[in-house]
Amino acid sequence: MNDGDFKFIKVRWRELMTGLTILTVSLMIPFVLNERTLHIYRDIRSAVDHNEFSFLMSAALKLIFMNCMRTTPLYLGAFLVCGAVTVPAWQKYPLQWFRGLLAIPIVMAAEYLTYLLTGVYYVFGFTAVIIVILIAILLQTNLFPDNYSGRVLVIILLTISLQFLTVNPATDFFRMGYGEISRDIKNVVTLMGYGRVMALVTQVLFILMALMTGIVIKLLQDEEKLRHAYRERTEMLIRQTDTHVRDVELRTYNELNSIIHDLKTPLAAIQGLSSLTAITSDNPKVVEYQEHIAGSG
C-alpha cells in the first residue's frame, strides 16, 4: 500500500499494518509464555521449602523474562502505529513532541484485549509509563534506531532494566511491581529475610542494564551515522563517476568533430581542384581520373 493523505492526517499504511500485526501477535504470547510454562511458582515453593535465595532469584529472573517477552511487542507495535499516523499541522507546535505518548492508550487497549482473550491481567503501572516516556524521548531526540532489530533490542533492554525494580521490595513506595507474581515474590523475600539482599542484587542489575542500554543506543547511533556516511560517499562517487563519464563522452565527441573538420577542409579542396582540372584539361585520361577523384567524395 502507498502512503495516504487525508484532510488533516497523513498515514503510512505499511508501517501502520506492521504495527497492528505486531500488536495482534502480542495478544497470543500469554498462551505460550506464562507462569505455568516457566514454573515460576514451583521455584517460589522450592525457595520456601529449602530456604534458598537462589530459587527466589530464579523465579524473579523468569518473571522478568516473561514480562519482557510479553510487553516488548506491545510497545513496538504501539509506537509503530503512532509513528504511522502524523498530523502535518502539529509540525508547527510543541504538541508534536508528545505524539509518542499516544502509545499509552494503545498499549492499555492491547492489554485489555489480552485480558479478554487469555485471562492474563497486565498492570499498566509506573514501570510501563516510564518505558513509554523514555521511548518517546528517544524518538523525539532521534536516538531511537531506524531499523526494527535495533528498536526491539533497545525496548528489550529498557524493559529488562526497569523490570529488575519490579521485584525490588524497596520500590513499593513508587508503586512498581504491583502484579500478582511480583507481589508474591516480594512478600516471600520479605518473609524469608532476604529483602535487603534482593534489593541490593536488583539495584546492581538495574544499574548494569541501564548502562548497557545507554551503550547499545550509542553504538546503534554510531552505526547509523557510519551507514549514512557510507551512503553519502557512495552517492558522491556515483555522481563523480557519472560526471567523469559525461566529460569523457563530451571530449570524445568534440575530438571527433575536430578530426572530421580537419579532414573535410583538404578533401573539399582536393575535390574542388579535381573538378576544376577536369573542366580545364583536354587530356581524356586526366579528365577521367579527376572525375573519379571528384566523385569519390
C-alpha positions as CSV (number, residue, x, y, z in Angstrom):
1,M,0.0,0.0,0.0
2,N,1.1,3.6,-0.6
3,D,1.0,6.4,1.8
4,G,-2.3,8.1,2.2
5,D,-3.2,11.8,2.6
6,F,-6.4,12.8,4.1
7,K,-7.7,16.2,5.0
8,F,-5.9,16.5,8.4
9,I,-3.7,13.4,8.7
10,K,-1.1,11.5,6.7
11,V,-1.0,7.7,7.0
12,R,2.0,5.4,6.2
13,W,-0.1,2.3,5.6
14,R,2.8,-0.2,5.5
15,E,4.1,0.9,8.9
16,L,0.6,1.0,10.3
17,M,-0.2,-2.6,9.2
18,T,3.1,-3.8,10.6
19,G,2.4,-2.2,14.0
20,L,-1.1,-3.7,14.1
21,T,0.3,-7.1,13.1
22,I,2.8,-7.0,15.9
23,L,0.1,-5.9,18.4
24,T,-2.0,-8.9,17.2
25,V,0.8,-11.3,17.7
26,S,1.4,-9.9,21.2
27,L,-2.1,-10.9,22.2
28,M,-1.3,-14.5,21.7
29,I,2.0,-14.6,23.6
30,P,0.4,-15.3,27.1
31,F,-0.9,-18.6,25.7
32,V,2.6,-19.8,25.2
33,L,4.6,-17.8,27.8
34,N,3.1,-17.8,31.3
35,E,3.9,-18.7,34.9
36,R,2.9,-22.3,34.4
37,T,5.2,-22.9,31.4
38,L,8.1,-21.2,33.2
39,H,7.4,-22.9,36.5
40,I,7.7,-19.7,38.5
41,Y,5.6,-20.7,41.4
42,R,7.5,-24.0,41.6
43,D,10.7,-22.0,42.2
44,I,8.9,-19.9,44.9
45,R,7.8,-23.1,46.7
46,S,11.3,-24.6,46.4
47,A,12.7,-21.4,47.9
48,V,10.3,-21.7,50.9
49,D,11.0,-25.4,51.3
50,H,14.8,-25.2,51.1
51,N,15.2,-21.6,52.4
52,E,17.3,-20.8,49.4
53,F,17.6,-17.3,47.9
54,S,18.7,-18.8,44.6
55,F,15.3,-20.2,43.9
56,L,13.7,-16.8,44.6
57,M,16.2,-15.1,42.2
58,S,15.4,-17.8,39.6
59,A,11.7,-17.0,39.9
60,A,12.4,-13.3,39.7
61,L,14.5,-13.7,36.5
62,K,11.9,-15.9,34.9
63,L,9.2,-13.3,35.7
64,I,11.4,-10.5,34.2
65,F,11.9,-12.6,31.1
66,M,8.2,-13.4,30.8
67,N,7.2,-9.7,31.2
68,C,9.9,-8.6,28.8
69,M,8.8,-11.0,26.0
70,R,5.1,-10.1,26.6
71,T,5.4,-6.3,26.6
72,T,8.1,-5.7,24.0
73,P,5.8,-6.4,21.1
74,L,3.2,-4.2,22.7
75,Y,5.5,-1.2,22.9
76,L,7.0,-1.8,19.5
77,G,3.6,-2.2,17.8
78,A,2.1,0.8,19.7
79,F,4.9,3.1,18.6
80,L,4.8,1.9,15.0
81,V,1.1,2.7,14.9
82,C,1.7,6.2,16.5
83,G,4.6,6.8,14.0
84,A,2.4,5.7,11.0
85,V,-0.2,8.4,11.6
86,T,1.0,12.0,11.5
87,V,-0.8,15.3,11.6
88,P,1.0,17.9,9.4
89,A,-0.5,20.8,11.5
90,W,1.4,19.5,14.5
91,Q,4.7,20.3,12.9
92,K,4.4,23.9,13.9
93,Y,3.6,23.3,17.6
94,P,5.3,21.7,20.6
95,L,2.5,19.2,20.6
96,Q,4.5,17.2,18.1
97,W,6.9,16.3,20.9
98,F,4.2,14.5,22.8
99,R,3.0,12.3,19.9
100,G,4.9,9.3,21.2
101,L,2.8,9.4,24.4
102,L,-0.2,8.4,22.4
103,A,1.2,4.9,22.7
104,I,-0.1,4.8,26.2
105,P,-3.8,4.3,25.3
106,I,-2.8,1.9,22.6
107,V,-0.8,-0.3,25.0
108,M,-3.6,-0.1,27.5
109,A,-6.2,-1.2,24.9
110,A,-4.0,-4.1,23.8
111,E,-3.5,-5.2,27.4
112,Y,-7.3,-5.1,27.9
113,L,-7.8,-7.2,24.8
114,T,-5.2,-9.7,26.1
115,Y,-7.1,-10.0,29.3
116,L,-10.3,-10.7,27.4
117,L,-8.6,-13.3,25.2
118,T,-6.3,-15.1,27.7
119,G,-7.4,-14.0,31.2
120,V,-4.0,-12.6,31.9
121,Y,-4.2,-9.2,33.5
122,Y,-1.5,-6.7,32.9
123,V,-0.9,-3.9,35.4
124,F,-0.2,-0.7,33.5
125,G,1.7,1.0,36.3
126,F,4.6,3.3,36.9
127,T,7.1,1.0,35.1
128,A,5.1,0.9,31.9
129,V,4.7,4.7,32.0
130,I,8.4,5.2,32.4
131,I,9.2,2.9,29.5
132,V,6.7,4.7,27.2
133,I,8.1,8.1,28.2
134,L,11.7,7.0,27.6
135,I,10.9,5.6,24.2
136,A,9.0,8.8,23.3
137,I,12.1,10.9,24.3
138,L,14.4,8.6,22.3
139,L,12.1,9.1,19.3
140,Q,11.9,12.8,19.5
141,T,15.7,13.2,20.0
142,N,16.4,10.9,17.0
143,L,18.2,8.4,19.3
144,F,15.7,5.6,18.6
145,P,17.1,3.2,15.9
146,D,15.5,3.3,12.5
147,N,15.6,-0.4,11.9
148,Y,13.2,-2.9,13.6
149,S,16.0,-5.1,15.1
150,G,17.6,-2.1,16.8
151,R,14.3,-0.9,18.1
152,V,13.5,-4.4,19.5
153,L,16.9,-4.6,21.2
154,V,16.5,-1.1,22.8
155,I,13.0,-1.9,24.1
156,I,14.1,-5.2,25.5
157,L,17.0,-3.7,27.3
158,L,14.8,-0.8,28.7
159,T,12.2,-3.3,29.8
160,I,14.7,-5.6,31.5
161,S,16.3,-2.7,33.3
162,L,13.1,-1.4,34.8
163,Q,11.7,-4.9,35.4
164,F,14.5,-5.5,37.9
165,L,13.0,-2.8,40.0
166,T,9.6,-4.5,40.0
167,V,10.9,-7.4,42.1
168,N,12.8,-5.0,44.4
169,P,11.0,-4.7,47.8
170,A,12.3,-1.2,48.2
171,T,10.4,0.1,45.2
172,D,6.9,-0.4,46.6
173,F,6.8,3.3,47.5
174,F,6.9,4.1,43.8
175,R,4.1,1.5,43.1
176,M,6.4,-0.6,41.0
177,G,5.8,-4.3,40.7
178,Y,2.1,-4.4,41.6
179,G,1.4,-7.5,39.5
180,E,0.3,-10.6,41.3
181,I,3.5,-12.6,40.8
182,S,5.7,-9.7,41.6
183,R,3.9,-9.1,44.9
184,D,4.2,-12.8,45.8
185,I,7.9,-12.9,45.1
186,K,8.5,-9.7,47.2
187,N,6.3,-11.0,50.0
188,V,8.2,-14.3,50.2
189,V,11.5,-12.5,50.0
190,T,10.5,-10.2,52.9
191,L,9.1,-13.1,55.0
192,M,12.3,-15.1,54.5
193,G,14.5,-12.2,55.5
194,Y,16.2,-11.7,52.1
195,G,14.7,-8.3,51.4
196,R,18.0,-6.4,51.6
197,V,19.8,-9.0,49.5
198,M,17.1,-8.9,46.8
199,A,17.1,-5.1,46.9
200,L,20.9,-4.9,46.5
201,V,21.1,-7.5,43.7
202,T,18.2,-6.0,41.7
203,Q,19.6,-2.5,42.1
204,V,23.0,-3.6,40.9
205,L,21.5,-5.4,37.9
206,F,19.3,-2.4,37.1
207,I,22.3,-0.1,37.0
208,L,24.3,-2.6,34.8
209,M,21.4,-3.0,32.4
210,A,20.8,0.8,32.3
211,L,24.4,1.3,31.4
212,M,24.3,-1.4,28.8
213,T,21.2,0.2,27.3
214,G,22.9,3.5,27.0
215,I,26.0,1.9,25.4
216,V,23.8,0.0,22.9
217,I,21.9,3.1,22.0
218,K,25.2,5.0,21.4
219,L,26.6,2.1,19.3
220,L,23.5,1.9,17.2
221,Q,23.6,5.6,16.7
222,D,27.2,5.5,15.6
223,E,26.4,2.6,13.3
224,E,23.6,4.6,11.8
225,K,25.9,7.6,11.3
226,L,28.5,5.3,9.6
227,R,25.8,3.8,7.4
228,H,24.6,7.2,6.5
229,A,28.1,8.5,5.7
230,Y,28.7,5.4,3.6
231,R,25.6,6.0,1.6
232,E,26.5,9.6,1.1
233,R,30.0,8.7,0.0
234,T,28.7,6.0,-2.4
235,E,26.2,8.5,-3.9
236,M,29.0,11.1,-4.2
237,L,31.2,8.5,-6.0
238,I,28.4,7.6,-8.3
239,R,27.8,11.3,-9.1
240,Q,31.5,11.8,-9.7
241,T,31.7,8.7,-12.0
242,D,28.7,9.9,-14.0
243,T,30.2,13.3,-14.3
244,H,33.6,11.9,-15.5
245,V,31.8,9.6,-18.0
246,R,29.9,12.6,-19.4
247,D,33.1,14.6,-19.6
248,V,34.8,11.8,-21.5
249,E,31.9,11.4,-23.9
250,L,31.8,15.2,-24.5
251,R,35.6,15.3,-25.1
252,T,35.5,12.3,-27.4
253,Y,32.6,14.0,-29.3
254,N,34.5,17.2,-29.7
255,E,37.7,15.5,-30.8
256,L,35.8,13.5,-33.4
257,N,34.2,16.7,-34.7
258,S,37.6,18.4,-34.8
259,I,39.1,15.5,-36.7
260,I,36.2,15.5,-39.1
261,H,36.5,19.2,-39.7
262,D,40.3,18.9,-40.2
263,L,39.7,16.2,-42.8
264,K,36.9,17.9,-44.6
265,T,38.9,21.1,-45.4
266,P,41.7,19.4,-47.5
267,L,39.3,16.9,-49.0
268,A,37.0,19.6,-50.1
269,A,40.0,21.5,-51.6
270,I,41.1,18.3,-53.5
271,Q,37.6,17.7,-54.8
272,G,37.3,21.4,-56.0
273,L,40.7,21.3,-57.7
274,S,39.8,17.9,-59.3
275,S,36.6,19.3,-60.7
276,L,38.4,22.4,-62.0
277,T,41.2,20.3,-63.6
278,A,38.5,18.1,-65.2
279,I,36.9,21.1,-66.7
280,T,40.1,22.8,-68.0
281,S,42.1,19.8,-69.1
282,D,41.9,18.4,-72.7
283,N,43.5,15.1,-71.8
284,P,40.8,12.4,-71.6
285,K,42.8,10.3,-69.2
286,V,43.3,13.3,-66.9
287,V,39.6,14.1,-67.1
288,E,38.7,10.5,-66.3
289,Y,41.0,10.5,-63.2
290,Q,39.8,13.8,-62.0
291,E,36.2,12.8,-62.3
292,H,36.9,9.7,-60.2
293,I,38.6,11.8,-57.6
294,A,35.7,14.3,-57.5
295,G,33.1,11.5,-57.4
296,S,34.8,9.7,-54.5
297,G,33.6,12.3,-52.0
